[in-house]
Amino acid sequence: MSNYRFSKRSEENLRGVNPRLVKVIRHALEITKRDFTVIKGKCTEARQRQLVLNGKSKTMNFRHLSGNGVDLLLVGADWNNYKD
C-alpha cells in the first residue's frame, strides 16, 4: 500500500467520471510505487468542440465526454515530454 493521496485538483478532476473507473484509479493510487495526478476527467461537449476548433484535439468521439476517460501524469513528470 502506498501513502499517496489525491490532491484537491485531482479529486475535482474525478467529478463526473464513471464511478467504476474512479474505483480503478483509486485502487491504482493505493498500490502504486510512483505518485500520479489526474490532470483531466470528464469534459463537456462545448469544451471539446473548442479544443477541436483550436486544433488541440482531432475528434469529438472522445471518451472523456461520457466520463469514461481520464488523463494521468506522474508527479514530477513534464507533460511536454508526452505530447504527440
PDB file with one MODEL, atoms N, CA, C and O in Angstrom:
MODEL        1
ATOM      1  N   MET A   1       0.828  -1.200   0.000  1.00  0.00           N
ATOM      2  CA  MET A   1       0.000   0.000   0.000  1.00  0.00           C
ATOM      3  C   MET A   1       0.865   1.253   0.000  1.00  0.00           C
ATOM      4  O   MET A   1       1.858   1.339   0.722  1.00  0.00           O
ATOM      5  N   SER A   2       0.478   2.208  -0.809  1.00  0.00           N
ATOM      6  CA  SER A   2       1.217   3.464  -0.863  1.00  0.00           C
ATOM      7  C   SER A   2       0.637   4.454   0.138  1.00  0.00           C
ATOM      8  O   SER A   2      -0.441   4.235   0.691  1.00  0.00           O
ATOM      9  N   ASN A   3       1.342   5.515   0.359  1.00  0.00           N
ATOM     10  CA  ASN A   3       0.871   6.582   1.242  1.00  0.00           C
ATOM     11  C   ASN A   3       0.382   7.778   0.440  1.00  0.00           C
ATOM     12  O   ASN A   3       0.200   8.857   1.004  1.00  0.00           O
ATOM     13  N   TYR A   4       0.168   7.618  -0.849  1.00  0.00           N
ATOM     14  CA  TYR A   4      -0.238   8.726  -1.698  1.00  0.00           C
ATOM     15  C   TYR A   4      -1.728   9.020  -1.540  1.00  0.00           C
ATOM     16  O   TYR A   4      -2.540   8.129  -1.290  1.00  0.00           O
ATOM     17  N   ARG A   5      -2.052  10.291  -1.694  1.00  0.00           N
ATOM     18  CA  ARG A   5      -3.442  10.738  -1.671  1.00  0.00           C
ATOM     19  C   ARG A   5      -3.629  11.719  -2.825  1.00  0.00           C
ATOM     20  O   ARG A   5      -2.709  12.451  -3.190  1.00  0.00           O
ATOM     21  N   PHE A   6      -4.834  11.724  -3.392  1.00  0.00           N
ATOM     22  CA  PHE A   6      -5.102  12.665  -4.460  1.00  0.00           C
ATOM     23  C   PHE A   6      -5.184  14.084  -3.929  1.00  0.00           C
ATOM     24  O   PHE A   6      -5.700  14.327  -2.839  1.00  0.00           O
ATOM     25  N   SER A   7      -4.671  15.008  -4.711  1.00  0.00           N
ATOM     26  CA  SER A   7      -4.773  16.430  -4.385  1.00  0.00           C
ATOM     27  C   SER A   7      -6.220  16.881  -4.603  1.00  0.00           C
ATOM     28  O   SER A   7      -7.037  16.155  -5.169  1.00  0.00           O
ATOM     29  N   LYS A   8      -6.505  18.073  -4.147  1.00  0.00           N
ATOM     30  CA  LYS A   8      -7.831  18.652  -4.354  1.00  0.00           C
ATOM     31  C   LYS A   8      -8.131  18.747  -5.854  1.00  0.00           C
ATOM     32  O   LYS A   8      -9.248  18.476  -6.293  1.00  0.00           O
ATOM     33  N   ARG A   9      -7.119  19.134  -6.625  1.00  0.00           N
ATOM     34  CA  ARG A   9      -7.294  19.244  -8.074  1.00  0.00           C
ATOM     35  C   ARG A   9      -7.633  17.891  -8.697  1.00  0.00           C
ATOM     36  O   ARG A   9      -8.531  17.803  -9.534  1.00  0.00           O
ATOM     37  N   SER A  10      -6.925  16.843  -8.296  1.00  0.00           N
ATOM     38  CA  SER A  10      -7.221  15.504  -8.824  1.00  0.00           C
ATOM     39  C   SER A  10      -8.633  15.088  -8.462  1.00  0.00           C
ATOM     40  O   SER A  10      -9.357  14.549  -9.299  1.00  0.00           O
ATOM     41  N   GLU A  11      -9.033  15.333  -7.218  1.00  0.00           N
ATOM     42  CA  GLU A  11     -10.397  14.986  -6.779  1.00  0.00           C
ATOM     43  C   GLU A  11     -11.435  15.727  -7.619  1.00  0.00           C
ATOM     44  O   GLU A  11     -12.442  15.146  -8.024  1.00  0.00           O
ATOM     45  N   GLU A  12     -11.187  17.007  -7.879  1.00  0.00           N
ATOM     46  CA  GLU A  12     -12.107  17.783  -8.708  1.00  0.00           C
ATOM     47  C   GLU A  12     -12.163  17.225 -10.124  1.00  0.00           C
ATOM     48  O   GLU A  12     -13.230  17.191 -10.737  1.00  0.00           O
ATOM     49  N   ASN A  13     -11.022  16.786 -10.646  1.00  0.00           N
ATOM     50  CA  ASN A  13     -10.972  16.238 -11.999  1.00  0.00           C
ATOM     51  C   ASN A  13     -11.645  14.873 -12.110  1.00  0.00           C
ATOM     52  O   ASN A  13     -11.937  14.416 -13.215  1.00  0.00           O
ATOM     53  N   LEU A  14     -11.891  14.225 -10.983  1.00  0.00           N
ATOM     54  CA  LEU A  14     -12.601  12.940 -10.993  1.00  0.00           C
ATOM     55  C   LEU A  14     -14.119  13.117 -10.940  1.00  0.00           C
ATOM     56  O   LEU A  14     -14.857  12.150 -11.128  1.00  0.00           O
ATOM     57  N   ARG A  15     -14.591  14.335 -10.688  1.00  0.00           N
ATOM     58  CA  ARG A  15     -16.044  14.574 -10.649  1.00  0.00           C
ATOM     59  C   ARG A  15     -16.655  14.308 -12.012  1.00  0.00           C
ATOM     60  O   ARG A  15     -16.169  14.801 -13.029  1.00  0.00           O
ATOM     61  N   GLY A  16     -17.718  13.527 -12.023  1.00  0.00           N
ATOM     62  CA  GLY A  16     -18.416  13.213 -13.259  1.00  0.00           C
ATOM     63  C   GLY A  16     -17.866  12.012 -14.004  1.00  0.00           C
ATOM     64  O   GLY A  16     -18.451  11.571 -14.993  1.00  0.00           O
ATOM     65  N   VAL A  17     -16.742  11.478 -13.535  1.00  0.00           N
ATOM     66  CA  VAL A  17     -16.148  10.298 -14.172  1.00  0.00           C
ATOM     67  C   VAL A  17     -16.925   9.057 -13.723  1.00  0.00           C
ATOM     68  O   VAL A  17     -17.394   8.985 -12.587  1.00  0.00           O
ATOM     69  N   ASN A  18     -17.052   8.104 -14.609  1.00  0.00           N
ATOM     70  CA  ASN A  18     -17.738   6.848 -14.317  1.00  0.00           C
ATOM     71  C   ASN A  18     -17.231   6.285 -12.987  1.00  0.00           C
ATOM     72  O   ASN A  18     -16.025   6.101 -12.823  1.00  0.00           O
ATOM     73  N   PRO A  19     -18.128   6.010 -12.035  1.00  0.00           N
ATOM     74  CA  PRO A  19     -17.713   5.519 -10.714  1.00  0.00           C
ATOM     75  C   PRO A  19     -16.844   4.261 -10.761  1.00  0.00           C
ATOM     76  O   PRO A  19     -15.966   4.088  -9.916  1.00  0.00           O
ATOM     77  N   ARG A  20     -17.076   3.392 -11.726  1.00  0.00           N
ATOM     78  CA  ARG A  20     -16.236   2.188 -11.826  1.00  0.00           C
ATOM     79  C   ARG A  20     -14.813   2.551 -12.224  1.00  0.00           C
ATOM     80  O   ARG A  20     -13.858   1.942 -11.740  1.00  0.00           O
ATOM     81  N   LEU A  21     -14.663   3.530 -13.097  1.00  0.00           N
ATOM     82  CA  LEU A  21     -13.326   3.987 -13.479  1.00  0.00           C
ATOM     83  C   LEU A  21     -12.648   4.689 -12.304  1.00  0.00           C
ATOM     84  O   LEU A  21     -11.451   4.511 -12.078  1.00  0.00           O
ATOM     85  N   VAL A  22     -13.401   5.474 -11.569  1.00  0.00           N
ATOM     86  CA  VAL A  22     -12.846   6.144 -10.379  1.00  0.00           C
ATOM     87  C   VAL A  22     -12.325   5.102  -9.398  1.00  0.00           C
ATOM     88  O   VAL A  22     -11.260   5.277  -8.806  1.00  0.00           O
ATOM     89  N   LYS A  23     -13.073   4.020  -9.226  1.00  0.00           N
ATOM     90  CA  LYS A  23     -12.645   2.952  -8.321  1.00  0.00           C
ATOM     91  C   LYS A  23     -11.308   2.355  -8.775  1.00  0.00           C
ATOM     92  O   LYS A  23     -10.432   2.092  -7.951  1.00  0.00           O
ATOM     93  N   VAL A  24     -11.157   2.145 -10.074  1.00  0.00           N
ATOM     94  CA  VAL A  24      -9.902   1.606 -10.616  1.00  0.00           C
ATOM     95  C   VAL A  24      -8.753   2.582 -10.377  1.00  0.00           C
ATOM     96  O   VAL A  24      -7.665   2.178  -9.968  1.00  0.00           O
ATOM     97  N   ILE A  25      -8.995   3.862 -10.632  1.00  0.00           N
ATOM     98  CA  ILE A  25      -7.957   4.884 -10.449  1.00  0.00           C
ATOM     99  C   ILE A  25      -7.550   4.978  -8.981  1.00  0.00           C
ATOM    100  O   ILE A  25      -6.365   5.085  -8.668  1.00  0.00           O
ATOM    101  N   ARG A  26      -8.527   4.939  -8.091  1.00  0.00           N
ATOM    102  CA  ARG A  26      -8.217   4.993  -6.650  1.00  0.00           C
ATOM    103  C   ARG A  26      -7.409   3.765  -6.221  1.00  0.00           C
ATOM    104  O   ARG A  26      -6.480   3.874  -5.420  1.00  0.00           O
ATOM    105  N   HIS A  27      -7.768   2.605  -6.757  1.00  0.00           N
ATOM    106  CA  HIS A  27      -7.018   1.389  -6.423  1.00  0.00           C
ATOM    107  C   HIS A  27      -5.579   1.494  -6.939  1.00  0.00           C
ATOM    108  O   HIS A  27      -4.634   1.099  -6.257  1.00  0.00           O
ATOM    109  N   ALA A  28      -5.431   2.027  -8.144  1.00  0.00           N
ATOM    110  CA  ALA A  28      -4.084   2.210  -8.700  1.00  0.00           C
ATOM    111  C   ALA A  28      -3.246   3.103  -7.795  1.00  0.00           C
ATOM    112  O   ALA A  28      -2.060   2.843  -7.595  1.00  0.00           O
ATOM    113  N   LEU A  29      -3.853   4.158  -7.246  1.00  0.00           N
ATOM    114  CA  LEU A  29      -3.107   5.045  -6.351  1.00  0.00           C
ATOM    115  C   LEU A  29      -2.708   4.317  -5.065  1.00  0.00           C
ATOM    116  O   LEU A  29      -1.650   4.591  -4.500  1.00  0.00           O
ATOM    117  N   GLU A  30      -3.543   3.401  -4.609  1.00  0.00           N
ATOM    118  CA  GLU A  30      -3.242   2.636  -3.388  1.00  0.00           C
ATOM    119  C   GLU A  30      -2.043   1.709  -3.573  1.00  0.00           C
ATOM    120  O   GLU A  30      -1.276   1.495  -2.635  1.00  0.00           O
ATOM    121  N   ILE A  31      -1.878   1.160  -4.772  1.00  0.00           N
ATOM    122  CA  ILE A  31      -0.840   0.139  -4.964  1.00  0.00           C
ATOM    123  C   ILE A  31       0.396   0.640  -5.711  1.00  0.00           C
ATOM    124  O   ILE A  31       1.367  -0.099  -5.870  1.00  0.00           O
ATOM    125  N   THR A  32       0.362   1.891  -6.169  1.00  0.00           N
ATOM    126  CA  THR A  32       1.467   2.395  -6.977  1.00  0.00           C
ATOM    127  C   THR A  32       2.741   2.632  -6.163  1.00  0.00           C
ATOM    128  O   THR A  32       2.700   2.859  -4.953  1.00  0.00           O
ATOM    129  N   LYS A  33       3.852   2.573  -6.857  1.00  0.00           N
ATOM    130  CA  LYS A  33       5.134   2.936  -6.261  1.00  0.00           C
ATOM    131  C   LYS A  33       5.521   4.349  -6.679  1.00  0.00           C
ATOM    132  O   LYS A  33       6.491   4.912  -6.169  1.00  0.00           O
ATOM    133  N   ARG A  34       4.754   4.924  -7.617  1.00  0.00           N
ATOM    134  CA  ARG A  34       5.002   6.287  -8.111  1.00  0.00           C
ATOM    135  C   ARG A  34       3.717   7.095  -7.990  1.00  0.00           C
ATOM    136  O   ARG A  34       2.656   6.645  -8.424  1.00  0.00           O
ATOM    137  N   ASP A  35       3.804   8.262  -7.412  1.00  0.00           N
ATOM    138  CA  ASP A  35       2.647   9.141  -7.261  1.00  0.00           C
ATOM    139  C   ASP A  35       2.221   9.685  -8.623  1.00  0.00           C
ATOM    140  O   ASP A  35       3.059   9.951  -9.484  1.00  0.00           O
ATOM    141  N   PHE A  36       0.919   9.846  -8.806  1.00  0.00           N
ATOM    142  CA  PHE A  36       0.414  10.429 -10.038  1.00  0.00           C
ATOM    143  C   PHE A  36      -0.769  11.336  -9.738  1.00  0.00           C
ATOM    144  O   PHE A  36      -1.370  11.273  -8.665  1.00  0.00           O
ATOM    145  N   THR A  37      -1.086  12.175 -10.704  1.00  0.00           N
ATOM    146  CA  THR A  37      -2.188  13.114 -10.568  1.00  0.00           C
ATOM    147  C   THR A  37      -3.176  12.918 -11.716  1.00  0.00           C
ATOM    148  O   THR A  37      -2.803  12.462 -12.797  1.00  0.00           O
ATOM    149  N   VAL A  38      -4.427  13.265 -11.472  1.00  0.00           N
ATOM    150  CA  VAL A  38      -5.449  13.229 -12.512  1.00  0.00           C
ATOM    151  C   VAL A  38      -5.484  14.622 -13.132  1.00  0.00           C
ATOM    152  O   VAL A  38      -5.889  15.588 -12.485  1.00  0.00           O
ATOM    153  N   ILE A  39      -5.059  14.719 -14.382  1.00  0.00           N
ATOM    154  CA  ILE A  39      -4.997  16.043 -14.999  1.00  0.00           C
ATOM    155  C   ILE A  39      -6.229  16.357 -15.840  1.00  0.00           C
ATOM    156  O   ILE A  39      -6.464  17.514 -16.190  1.00  0.00           O
ATOM    157  N   LYS A  40      -7.021  15.330 -16.167  1.00  0.00           N
ATOM    158  CA  LYS A  40      -8.244  15.569 -16.920  1.00  0.00           C
ATOM    159  C   LYS A  40      -9.223  14.444 -16.664  1.00  0.00           C
ATOM    160  O   LYS A  40      -8.855  13.270 -16.655  1.00  0.00           O
ATOM    161  N   GLY A  41     -10.464  14.815 -16.458  1.00  0.00           N
ATOM    162  CA  GLY A  41     -11.533  13.843 -16.271  1.00  0.00           C
ATOM    163  C   GLY A  41     -12.612  14.071 -17.306  1.00  0.00           C
ATOM    164  O   GLY A  41     -12.341  14.118 -18.506  1.00  0.00           O
ATOM    165  N   LYS A  42     -13.836  14.213 -16.834  1.00  0.00           N
ATOM    166  CA  LYS A  42     -14.957  14.423 -17.749  1.00  0.00           C
ATOM    167  C   LYS A  42     -14.840  15.789 -18.418  1.00  0.00           C
ATOM    168  O   LYS A  42     -14.457  16.779 -17.795  1.00  0.00           O
ATOM    169  N   CYS A  43     -15.178  15.812 -19.686  1.00  0.00           N
ATOM    170  CA  CYS A  43     -15.095  17.026 -20.496  1.00  0.00           C
ATOM    171  C   CYS A  43     -16.483  17.336 -21.053  1.00  0.00           C
ATOM    172  O   CYS A  43     -17.210  16.427 -21.453  1.00  0.00           O
ATOM    173  N   THR A  44     -16.851  18.612 -21.078  1.00  0.00           N
ATOM    174  CA  THR A  44     -18.133  18.985 -21.678  1.00  0.00           C
ATOM    175  C   THR A  44     -18.014  18.987 -23.191  1.00  0.00           C
ATOM    176  O   THR A  44     -16.921  19.123 -23.741  1.00  0.00           O
ATOM    177  N   GLU A  45     -19.139  18.836 -23.849  1.00  0.00           N
ATOM    178  CA  GLU A  45     -19.140  18.858 -25.307  1.00  0.00           C
ATOM    179  C   GLU A  45     -18.659  20.214 -25.824  1.00  0.00           C
ATOM    180  O   GLU A  45     -17.928  20.282 -26.813  1.00  0.00           O
ATOM    181  N   ALA A  46     -19.070  21.286 -25.156  1.00  0.00           N
ATOM    182  CA  ALA A  46     -18.645  22.628 -25.572  1.00  0.00           C
ATOM    183  C   ALA A  46     -17.128  22.773 -25.472  1.00  0.00           C
ATOM    184  O   ALA A  46     -16.497  23.324 -26.374  1.00  0.00           O
ATOM    185  N   ARG A  47     -16.546  22.288 -24.392  1.00  0.00           N
ATOM    186  CA  ARG A  47     -15.092  22.377 -24.217  1.00  0.00           C
ATOM    187  C   ARG A  47     -14.371  21.555 -25.284  1.00  0.00           C
ATOM    188  O   ARG A  47     -13.385  22.015 -25.860  1.00  0.00           O
ATOM    189  N   GLN A  48     -14.854  20.350 -25.549  1.00  0.00           N
ATOM    190  CA  GLN A  48     -14.214  19.503 -26.546  1.00  0.00           C
ATOM    191  C   GLN A  48     -14.333  20.119 -27.930  1.00  0.00           C
ATOM    192  O   GLN A  48     -13.388  20.070 -28.717  1.00  0.00           O
ATOM    193  N   ARG A  49     -15.484  20.697 -28.231  1.00  0.00           N
ATOM    194  CA  ARG A  49     -15.671  21.347 -29.526  1.00  0.00           C
ATOM    195  C   ARG A  49     -14.659  22.491 -29.694  1.00  0.00           C
ATOM    196  O   ARG A  49     -14.100  22.687 -30.773  1.00  0.00           O
ATOM    197  N   GLN A  50     -14.436  23.240 -28.607  1.00  0.00           N
ATOM    198  CA  GLN A  50     -13.463  24.336 -28.653  1.00  0.00           C
ATOM    199  C   GLN A  50     -12.041  23.805 -28.874  1.00  0.00           C
ATOM    200  O   GLN A  50     -11.267  24.389 -29.632  1.00  0.00           O
ATOM    201  N   LEU A  51     -11.707  22.704 -28.213  1.00  0.00           N
ATOM    202  CA  LEU A  51     -10.391  22.097 -28.404  1.00  0.00           C
ATOM    203  C   LEU A  51     -10.186  21.654 -29.857  1.00  0.00           C
ATOM    204  O   LEU A  51      -9.097  21.808 -30.409  1.00  0.00           O
ATOM    205  N   VAL A  52     -11.230  21.110 -30.464  1.00  0.00           N
ATOM    206  CA  VAL A  52     -11.153  20.701 -31.866  1.00  0.00           C
ATOM    207  C   VAL A  52     -10.976  21.930 -32.757  1.00  0.00           C
ATOM    208  O   VAL A  52     -10.141  21.932 -33.661  1.00  0.00           O
ATOM    209  N   LEU A  53     -11.763  22.971 -32.500  1.00  0.00           N
ATOM    210  CA  LEU A  53     -11.655  24.196 -33.301  1.00  0.00           C
ATOM    211  C   LEU A  53     -10.274  24.831 -33.192  1.00  0.00           C
ATOM    212  O   LEU A  53      -9.769  25.396 -34.163  1.00  0.00           O
ATOM    213  N   ASN A  54      -9.664  24.740 -32.018  1.00  0.00           N
ATOM    214  CA  ASN A  54      -8.334  25.315 -31.798  1.00  0.00           C
ATOM    215  C   ASN A  54      -7.209  24.392 -32.248  1.00  0.00           C
ATOM    216  O   ASN A  54      -6.036  24.749 -32.133  1.00  0.00           O
ATOM    217  N   GLY A  55      -7.550  23.206 -32.761  1.00  0.00           N
ATOM    218  CA  GLY A  55      -6.544  22.268 -33.233  1.00  0.00           C
ATOM    219  C   GLY A  55      -5.829  21.509 -32.122  1.00  0.00           C
ATOM    220  O   GLY A  55      -4.810  20.866 -32.372  1.00  0.00           O
ATOM    221  N   LYS A  56      -6.351  21.575 -30.897  1.00  0.00           N
ATOM    222  CA  LYS A  56      -5.717  20.877 -29.773  1.00  0.00           C
ATOM    223  C   LYS A  56      -6.245  19.452 -29.617  1.00  0.00           C
ATOM    224  O   LYS A  56      -5.694  18.657 -28.855  1.00  0.00           O
ATOM    225  N   SER A  57      -7.307  19.140 -30.341  1.00  0.00           N
ATOM    226  CA  SER A  57      -7.848  17.783 -30.392  1.00  0.00           C
ATOM    227  C   SER A  57      -8.335  17.560 -31.815  1.00  0.00           C
ATOM    228  O   SER A  57      -8.590  18.508 -32.558  1.00  0.00           O
ATOM    229  N   LYS A  58      -8.458  16.301 -32.175  1.00  0.00           N
ATOM    230  CA  LYS A  58      -8.841  15.985 -33.551  1.00  0.00           C
ATOM    231  C   LYS A  58     -10.203  15.324 -33.661  1.00  0.00           C
ATOM    232  O   LYS A  58     -10.639  15.005 -34.767  1.00  0.00           O
ATOM    233  N   THR A  59     -10.887  15.110 -32.543  1.00  0.00           N
ATOM    234  CA  THR A  59     -12.122  14.328 -32.608  1.00  0.00           C
ATOM    235  C   THR A  59     -13.152  14.781 -31.581  1.00  0.00           C
ATOM    236  O   THR A  59     -12.822  15.313 -30.521  1.00  0.00           O
ATOM    237  N   MET A  60     -14.401  14.550 -31.935  1.00  0.00           N
ATOM    238  CA  MET A  60     -15.492  14.711 -30.976  1.00  0.00           C
ATOM    239  C   MET A  60     -15.884  13.347 -30.409  1.00  0.00           C
ATOM    240  O   MET A  60     -16.730  13.263 -29.518  1.00  0.00           O
ATOM    241  N   ASN A  61     -15.277  12.288 -30.918  1.00  0.00           N
ATOM    242  CA  ASN A  61     -15.504  10.938 -30.412  1.00  0.00           C
ATOM    243  C   ASN A  61     -14.478  10.703 -29.306  1.00  0.00           C
ATOM    244  O   ASN A  61     -13.442  10.077 -29.531  1.00  0.00           O
ATOM    245  N   PHE A  62     -14.771  11.203 -28.127  1.00  0.00           N
ATOM    246  CA  PHE A  62     -13.806  11.339 -27.048  1.00  0.00           C
ATOM    247  C   PHE A  62     -14.387  10.725 -25.785  1.00  0.00           C
ATOM    248  O   PHE A  62     -15.461  11.135 -25.345  1.00  0.00           O
ATOM    249  N   ARG A  63     -13.713   9.767 -25.200  1.00  0.00           N
ATOM    250  CA  ARG A  63     -14.252   9.041 -24.040  1.00  0.00           C
ATOM    251  C   ARG A  63     -14.450   9.945 -22.819  1.00  0.00           C
ATOM    252  O   ARG A  63     -15.230   9.625 -21.922  1.00  0.00           O
ATOM    253  N   HIS A  64     -13.749  11.055 -22.794  1.00  0.00           N
ATOM    254  CA  HIS A  64     -13.915  11.993 -21.682  1.00  0.00           C
ATOM    255  C   HIS A  64     -15.312  12.618 -21.685  1.00  0.00           C
ATOM    256  O   HIS A  64     -15.807  13.024 -20.634  1.00  0.00           O
ATOM    257  N   LEU A  65     -15.951  12.698 -22.855  1.00  0.00           N
ATOM    258  CA  LEU A  65     -17.288  13.286 -22.939  1.00  0.00           C
ATOM    259  C   LEU A  65     -18.315  12.482 -22.146  1.00  0.00           C
ATOM    260  O   LEU A  65     -19.247  13.049 -21.575  1.00  0.00           O
ATOM    261  N   SER A  66     -18.148  11.177 -22.112  1.00  0.00           N
ATOM    262  CA  SER A  66     -19.091  10.308 -21.397  1.00  0.00           C
ATOM    263  C   SER A  66     -18.630  10.000 -19.979  1.00  0.00           C
ATOM    264  O   SER A  66     -19.309   9.275 -19.252  1.00  0.00           O
ATOM    265  N   GLY A  67     -17.480  10.544 -19.578  1.00  0.00           N
ATOM    266  CA  GLY A  67     -16.954  10.251 -18.244  1.00  0.00           C
ATOM    267  C   GLY A  67     -16.216   8.934 -18.179  1.00  0.00           C
ATOM    268  O   GLY A  67     -15.980   8.405 -17.093  1.00  0.00           O
ATOM    269  N   ASN A  68     -15.848   8.396 -19.338  1.00  0.00           N
ATOM    270  CA  ASN A  68     -15.162   7.108 -19.384  1.00  0.00           C
ATOM    271  C   ASN A  68     -13.703   7.221 -19.789  1.00  0.00           C
ATOM    272  O   ASN A  68     -13.125   6.283 -20.337  1.00  0.00           O
ATOM    273  N   GLY A  69     -13.115   8.373 -19.515  1.00  0.00           N
ATOM    274  CA  GLY A  69     -11.704   8.574 -19.807  1.00  0.00           C
ATOM    275  C   GLY A  69     -11.076   9.520 -18.800  1.00  0.00           C
ATOM    276  O   GLY A  69     -11.716  10.468 -18.345  1.00  0.00           O
ATOM    277  N   VAL A  70      -9.842   9.268 -18.458  1.00  0.00           N
ATOM    278  CA  VAL A  70      -9.072  10.174 -17.596  1.00  0.00           C
ATOM    279  C   VAL A  70      -7.649  10.247 -18.133  1.00  0.00           C
ATOM    280  O   VAL A  70      -7.151   9.301 -18.743  1.00  0.00           O
ATOM    281  N   ASP A  71      -7.013  11.371 -17.899  1.00  0.00           N
ATOM    282  CA  ASP A  71      -5.600  11.523 -18.213  1.00  0.00           C
ATOM    283  C   ASP A  71      -4.846  11.607 -16.898  1.00  0.00           C
ATOM    284  O   ASP A  71      -5.216  12.369 -16.005  1.00  0.00           O
ATOM    285  N   LEU A  72      -3.796  10.827 -16.787  1.00  0.00           N
ATOM    286  CA  LEU A  72      -2.971  10.776 -15.584  1.00  0.00           C
ATOM    287  C   LEU A  72      -1.560  11.215 -15.936  1.00  0.00           C
ATOM    288  O   LEU A  72      -1.117  11.059 -17.074  1.00  0.00           O
ATOM    289  N   LEU A  73      -0.855  11.765 -14.953  1.00  0.00           N
ATOM    290  CA  LEU A  73       0.527  12.161 -15.158  1.00  0.00           C
ATOM    291  C   LEU A  73       1.299  11.876 -13.878  1.00  0.00           C
ATOM    292  O   LEU A  73       0.850  12.198 -12.778  1.00  0.00           O
ATOM    293  N   LEU A  74       2.458  11.270 -14.040  1.00  0.00           N
ATOM    294  CA  LEU A  74       3.314  11.025 -12.880  1.00  0.00           C
ATOM    295  C   LEU A  74       3.713  12.354 -12.250  1.00  0.00           C
ATOM    296  O   LEU A  74       4.066  13.298 -12.957  1.00  0.00           O
ATOM    297  N   VAL A  75       3.661  12.430 -10.945  1.00  0.00           N
ATOM    298  CA  VAL A  75       4.086  13.634 -10.243  1.00  0.00           C
ATOM    299  C   VAL A  75       5.568  13.858 -10.528  1.00  0.00           C
ATOM    300  O   VAL A  75       6.377  12.941 -10.384  1.00  0.00           O
ATOM    301  N   GLY A  76       5.915  15.052 -10.923  1.00  0.00           N
ATOM    302  CA  GLY A  76       7.289  15.389 -11.256  1.00  0.00           C
ATOM    303  C   GLY A  76       7.629  15.228 -12.720  1.00  0.00           C
ATOM    304  O   GLY A  76       8.696  15.659 -13.158  1.00  0.00           O
ATOM    305  N   ALA A  77       6.735  14.610 -13.491  1.00  0.00           N
ATOM    306  CA  ALA A  77       6.994  14.439 -14.922  1.00  0.00           C
ATOM    307  C   ALA A  77       6.649  15.722 -15.673  1.00  0.00           C
ATOM    308  O   ALA A  77       5.843  16.527 -15.206  1.00  0.00           O
ATOM    309  N   ASP A  78       7.254  15.901 -16.818  1.00  0.00           N
ATOM    310  CA  ASP A  78       6.992  17.052 -17.662  1.00  0.00           C
ATOM    311  C   ASP A  78       6.023  16.634 -18.756  1.00  0.00           C
ATOM    312  O   ASP A  78       6.351  15.795 -19.595  1.00  0.00           O
ATOM    313  N   TRP A  79       4.824  17.221 -18.746  1.00  0.00           N
ATOM    314  CA  TRP A  79       3.784  16.886 -19.714  1.00  0.00           C
ATOM    315  C   TRP A  79       4.305  17.041 -21.137  1.00  0.00           C
ATOM    316  O   TRP A  79       3.914  16.276 -22.018  1.00  0.00           O
ATOM    317  N   ASN A  80       5.169  18.006 -21.376  1.00  0.00           N
ATOM    318  CA  ASN A  80       5.671  18.253 -22.727  1.00  0.00           C
ATOM    319  C   ASN A  80       6.444  17.075 -23.285  1.00  0.00           C
ATOM    320  O   ASN A  80       6.571  16.954 -24.504  1.00  0.00           O
ATOM    321  N   ASN A  81       6.967  16.199 -22.431  1.00  0.00           N
ATOM    322  CA  ASN A  81       7.668  15.014 -22.895  1.00  0.00           C
ATOM    323  C   ASN A  81       6.729  13.934 -23.406  1.00  0.00           C
ATOM    324  O   ASN A  81       7.182  12.955 -24.000  1.00  0.00           O
ATOM    325  N   TYR A  82       5.412  14.094 -23.183  1.00  0.00           N
ATOM    326  CA  TYR A  82       4.457  13.047 -23.531  1.00  0.00           C
ATOM    327  C   TYR A  82       3.500  13.468 -24.633  1.00  0.00           C
ATOM    328  O   TYR A  82       2.642  12.679 -25.029  1.00  0.00           O
ATOM    329  N   LYS A  83       3.618  14.670 -25.129  1.00  0.00           N
ATOM    330  CA  LYS A  83       2.712  15.131 -26.191  1.00  0.00           C
ATOM    331  C   LYS A  83       3.111  14.519 -27.518  1.00  0.00           C
ATOM    332  O   LYS A  83       4.289  14.280 -27.782  1.00  0.00           O
ATOM    333  N   ASP A  84       2.100  14.267 -28.357  1.00  0.00           N
ATOM    334  CA  ASP A  84       2.352  13.760 -29.715  1.00  0.00           C
ATOM    335  C   ASP A  84       2.889  14.863 -30.592  1.00  0.00           C
ATOM    336  O   ASP A  84       3.164  14.636 -31.770  1.00  0.00           O
TER     337      ASP A  84
ENDMDL
END
